[in-house]
Amino acid sequence: MWLSKKNVIQFSETPAIVDANIGEKLIAVCINSKLDECEMETNGTKLMRLSGKVAVVTGAAAGLGRAVASRFAHEGAAVVAADINVQDGNALCDQLRAKGLDAVFVKADVSQECEVNALFDTALARYGRVDVLYNNAGVLLPGRDRSIDEISTETWDYVMGVNLRGSFFCARRAMAAMLRNGGGSIIFLGSPTGLVGCAPELTAYSTSKAAIMGLTRTMAVAHARDNVRVNSIIPGTMDTPMNSYILADPAVRERYREAVPVGRLGTPKDVEGLALFLASDESSYCTGGLYMCDGGLTAI
Ligand SMILES: NC(=O)c1ccc[n+]([C@@H]2O[C@H](COP(=O)([O-])OP(=O)(O)OC[C@H]3O[C@@H](n4cnc5c(N)ncnc54)[C@H](O)[C@@H]3O)[C@@H](O)[C@H]2O)c1
């Protein structure tokens, strides 16, 4: 249950079964300070928000994708995790399976159409359907992605190839599968850099993210009556490997932190809940939306 941790009186490092009065029902709740170990039961049935769904998560080996793939699996989804980083992607899925969860790793470079096709063929052969796409794989090339007078064609093509073409290839295959299912949820990753000119040195990255948000709205309207919902999450400055190069300098890190109204950088955990909401049936009236998850950065 969403609010179960707010209803129990205390948290415990050790899992414990307690009775809690939530709404009208007396249910047994397993509390633990770590959400991913929290299991909730009523009449022996686990209440998980993605039970029975199959979710493809790209860029699942690190950062936001890793956290979301793990959260989806803990919420009952069968997760097909894709990345170019075979070692970390396999390690994640091994960890999830060791907990009895359903996850499989598929090596796929999303910028290569044939690899995206193989990814979706694998997901469909294994599970027969795709209900959720967390369309997350992306690259940012600080130093190489530059202002328009300095950027090379190779850098432009590489960034567009992963961020835009890659997202497009995945979305197209996911949409075809979801139309056959009778519905689904596609979640893209936008960026404040695609909304406003806050990163003038990142020409390709910013442009790719602006296009992602256009693709979100276009797909959402085209398929609104097919029960396929399409939304974008717009993270702010997140403390992930993508930003490690930029945030390595403590003075720069402090500058970025200070710029965020809530006073801290974002973490992968901050995105998980929103991704879960958009993936689940609880967001059934939400499509074509751009959802800020930026600590107020773009509200200034
Ligand atoms: N971190 C931020 O501050 C931030 C802000 C706004 C938007 N985003 C977006 O969120 C998404 C995730 O960002 P992150 O911070 O977790 O990034 P990250 O660099 O920490 O992780 C990205 C993952 O994508 C994988 N990847 C890279 N190229 C790939 C390819 N061609 N095919 C398959 N996988 C590939 C990487 O191996 C890595 O595992 C990206 O689309 C990014 O643009 C991030």
Ligand as a Chemical Component Dictionary entry (heavy atoms), coordinates in Angstrom:
data_LIG
# 
_chem_comp.id                   LIG 
_chem_comp.type                 NON-POLYMER 
_chem_comp.pdbx_formal_charge   0 
_chem_comp.three_letter_code    LIG 
# 
loop_
_chem_comp_atom.comp_id 
_chem_comp_atom.atom_id 
_chem_comp_atom.alt_atom_id 
_chem_comp_atom.type_symbol 
_chem_comp_atom.charge 
_chem_comp_atom.model_Cartn_x 
_chem_comp_atom.model_Cartn_y 
_chem_comp_atom.model_Cartn_z 
_chem_comp_atom.pdbx_ordinal 
LIG N1  N1  N 0  21.180 12.333 -14.654 1  
LIG C1  C1  C 0  20.496 13.454 -14.916 2  
LIG O1  O1  O 0  20.729 14.502 -14.293 3  
LIG C2  C2  C 0  19.412 13.450 -15.945 4  
LIG C3  C3  C 0  18.659 14.615 -16.098 5  
LIG C4  C4  C 0  17.669 14.640 -17.084 6  
LIG C5  C5  C 0  17.459 13.526 -17.879 7  
LIG N2  N2  N 1  18.217 12.407 -17.695 8  
LIG C6  C6  C 0  17.968 11.277 -18.587 9  
LIG O2  O2  O 0  17.666 10.116 -17.830 10 
LIG C7  C7  C 0  18.155 8.954  -18.510 11 
LIG C8  C8  C 0  19.020 8.152  -17.560 12 
LIG O3  O3  O 0  20.086 8.979  -17.124 13 
LIG P1  P1  P 0  21.143 8.477  -16.031 14 
LIG O4  O4  O 0  21.569 9.688  -15.290 15 
LIG O5  O5  O -1 20.632 7.295  -15.307 16 
LIG O6  O6  O 0  22.330 8.011  -17.006 17 
LIG P2  P2  P 0  23.582 7.048  -16.685 18 
LIG O7  O7  O 0  24.670 7.465  -17.610 19 
LIG O8  O8  O 0  23.857 7.068  -15.239 20 
LIG O9  O9  O 0  23.037 5.614  -17.116 21 
LIG C9  C9  C 0  22.668 5.420  -18.460 22 
LIG C10 C10 C 0  22.661 3.943  -18.792 23 
LIG O10 O10 O 0  22.369 3.856  -20.199 24 
LIG C11 C11 C 0  23.264 2.937  -20.796 25 
LIG N3  N3  N 0  23.465 3.242  -22.211 26 
LIG C12 C12 C 0  24.212 4.223  -22.778 27 
LIG N4  N4  N 0  24.179 4.142  -24.099 28 
LIG C13 C13 C 0  23.387 3.089  -24.395 29 
LIG C14 C14 C 0  22.964 2.484  -25.617 30 
LIG N5  N5  N 0  23.392 2.948  -26.808 31 
LIG N6  N6  N 0  22.140 1.411  -25.559 32 
LIG C15 C15 C 0  21.733 0.922  -24.367 33 
LIG N7  N7  N 0  22.107 1.444  -23.182 34 
LIG C16 C16 C 0  22.921 2.509  -23.203 35 
LIG C17 C17 C 0  24.544 3.090  -19.994 36 
LIG O11 O11 O 0  25.397 1.960  -20.145 37 
LIG C18 C18 C 0  24.007 3.260  -18.582 38 
LIG O12 O12 O 0  23.829 2.012  -17.965 39 
LIG C19 C19 C 0  18.869 9.471  -19.745 40 
LIG O13 O13 O 0  18.000 9.417  -20.854 41 
LIG C20 C20 C 0  19.189 10.903 -19.402 42 
LIG O14 O14 O 0  19.336 11.720 -20.533 43 
LIG C21 C21 C 0  19.180 12.338 -16.752 44 
# 
loop_
_chem_comp_bond.comp_id 
_chem_comp_bond.atom_id_1 
_chem_comp_bond.atom_id_2 
_chem_comp_bond.value_order 
_chem_comp_bond.pdbx_ordinal 
LIG N1  C1  SING 1  
LIG C1  O1  DOUB 2  
LIG C1  C2  SING 3  
LIG C2  C3  SING 4  
LIG C2  C21 DOUB 5  
LIG C3  C4  DOUB 6  
LIG C4  C5  SING 7  
LIG C5  N2  DOUB 8  
LIG N2  C6  SING 9  
LIG N2  C21 SING 10 
LIG C6  O2  SING 11 
LIG C6  C20 SING 12 
LIG O2  C7  SING 13 
LIG C7  C8  SING 14 
LIG C7  C19 SING 15 
LIG C8  O3  SING 16 
LIG O3  P1  SING 17 
LIG P1  O4  DOUB 18 
LIG P1  O5  SING 19 
LIG P1  O6  SING 20 
LIG O6  P2  SING 21 
LIG P2  O7  DOUB 22 
LIG P2  O8  SING 23 
LIG P2  O9  SING 24 
LIG O9  C9  SING 25 
LIG C9  C10 SING 26 
LIG C10 O10 SING 27 
LIG C10 C18 SING 28 
LIG O10 C11 SING 29 
LIG C11 N3  SING 30 
LIG C11 C17 SING 31 
LIG N3  C12 SING 32 
LIG N3  C16 SING 33 
LIG C12 N4  DOUB 34 
LIG N4  C13 SING 35 
LIG C13 C14 SING 36 
LIG C13 C16 DOUB 37 
LIG C14 N5  SING 38 
LIG C14 N6  DOUB 39 
LIG N6  C15 SING 40 
LIG C15 N7  DOUB 41 
LIG N7  C16 SING 42 
LIG C17 O11 SING 43 
LIG C17 C18 SING 44 
LIG C18 O12 SING 45 
LIG C19 O13 SING 46 
LIG C19 C20 SING 47 
LIG C20 O14 SING 48 
# 
